[in-house]
Amino acid sequence: MAGSLLRLHFHDCFVQGCDGSLLLKSIAGVIEGEQEALPNANSVRGFEVVDAIKAALEQECPGIVYCADILALAARDSVAVSGVPSYPVQLGRRDSLTANRELANKNLPGFNFNVTDLVAAFANVGLSARDMVALSGGHSIGKARCNTFAARLTPDPQDPTALSSSYSSLLQQQCPAGAASDALVDLDVTTPIQFDNAYYSNLLSNRGLFHSDQVLYSTPGATRDLVNLYAQSNSAFAKDFSVAMLKMGSITPLTGSEGQVRNQCGYVNA
């Protein structure tokens, strides 16, 4: 669940800022929710955990805690219990009154992105290439469905981003139905429940589950240099990851009189 909560914060912030819009449920003719956007559909999880946190908070201090802040804090605590030192989180992100499925389809990075695509997607929300490589380390924990990477199960030996033969064989055993399978596999084959730099070490051996993971190392240039740095130094990764999370958590939040404090995270107040 730690990886899922981290991903909720990421997918929220990349669409009209860190405003809890991802949490809003679709209402015909009123709200076209982001949960049904292509990068999110049958993919993002953990909403019930956020709802439970909000319900408990409403019992103790009703109308005070923003759902967008819950996402930021849950993401921080998820990685903290998984291995990364805790970092301070600024609070005060007000909850949006709307969602934007179209923007979710446009802004969220795809599994098949190359380095140029990734750098552009992160720059679009004010994050650097270094932030992008550090935040990609979020794939140190969590799981992915077989049908999201099925095209990589039969590697092309001429493709520098192709999976290693041993890793491909392992995944084929875990995903016997290939693209028809929605089984879950670990994003990090080495230390799947420990938030550490093994994700980057895996890339050195062509064990990046998604194309968008492996290109960080397989493409010559600055991203490869950063992968090498993080693979060698867990402390360098942890430091840069924390810095990047703080920056991401500050993407155009609603403040002042904008938005509201939702009573339930999935619905705008009546």
Rosetta blueprint (number, residue, H / E / L):
1 M L
2 A H
3 G H
4 S H
5 L H
6 L H
7 R H
8 L H
9 H H
10 F H
11 H H
12 D H
13 C H
14 F L
15 V L
16 Q L
17 G L
18 C L
19 D L
20 G L
21 S H
22 L H
23 L H
24 L L
25 K L
26 S L
27 I E
28 A L
29 G L
30 V L
31 I E
32 E L
33 G L
34 E H
35 Q H
36 E H
37 A L
38 L L
39 P L
40 N L
41 A L
42 N L
43 S L
44 V L
45 R L
46 G L
47 F H
48 E H
49 V H
50 V H
51 D H
52 A H
53 I H
54 K H
55 A H
56 A H
57 L H
58 E H
59 Q H
60 E H
61 C L
62 P L
63 G L
64 I L
65 V L
66 Y L
67 C H
68 A H
69 D H
70 I H
71 L H
72 A H
73 L H
74 A H
75 A H
76 R H
77 D H
78 S H
79 V H
80 A H
81 V H
82 S H
83 G L
84 V L
85 P L
86 S L
87 Y L
88 P L
89 V L
90 Q L
91 L L
92 G L
93 R L
94 R E
95 D E
96 S L
97 L L
98 T L
99 A L
100 N L
101 R H
102 E H
103 L H
104 A H
105 N H
106 K H
107 N H
108 L L
109 P L
110 G L
111 F L
112 N L
113 F L
114 N L
115 V H
116 T H
117 D H
118 L H
119 V H
120 A H
121 A H
122 F H
123 A H
124 N L
125 V L
126 G L
127 L L
128 S L
129 A H
130 R H
131 D H
132 M H
133 V H
134 A H
135 L H
136 S H
137 G H
138 G H
139 H H
140 S H
141 I L
142 G L
143 K E
144 A E
145 R E
146 C H
147 N H
148 T H
149 F L
150 A H
151 A H
152 R H
153 L L
154 T L
155 P L
156 D L
157 P L
158 Q L
159 D L
160 P L
161 T L
162 A L
163 L L
164 S L
165 S H
166 S H
167 Y H
168 S H
169 S H
170 L H
171 L H
172 Q H
173 Q H
174 Q H
175 C L
176 P L
177 A L
178 G H
179 A H
180 A H
181 S L
182 D L
183 A L
184 L E
185 V E
186 D E
187 L L
188 D L
189 V L
190 T L
191 T L
192 P L
193 I L
194 Q L
195 F L
196 D L
197 N L
198 A H
199 Y H
200 Y H
201 S H
202 N H
203 L H
204 L H
205 S L
206 N L
207 R L
208 G L
209 L L
210 F L
211 H H
212 S H
213 D H
214 Q H
215 V H
216 L H
217 Y H
218 S H
219 T L
220 P L
221 G L
222 A H
223 T H
224 R H
225 D H
226 L H
227 V H
228 N H
229 L H
230 Y H
231 A H
232 Q H
233 S L
234 N H
235 S H
236 A H
237 F H
238 A H
239 K H
240 D H
241 F H
242 S H
243 V H
244 A H
245 M H
246 L H
247 K H
248 M H
249 G L
250 S L
251 I L
252 T L
253 P L
254 L E
255 T L
256 G L
257 S L
258 E L
259 G L
260 Q E
261 V L
262 R L
263 N L
264 Q E
265 C L
266 G L
267 Y E
268 V L
269 N L
270 A L
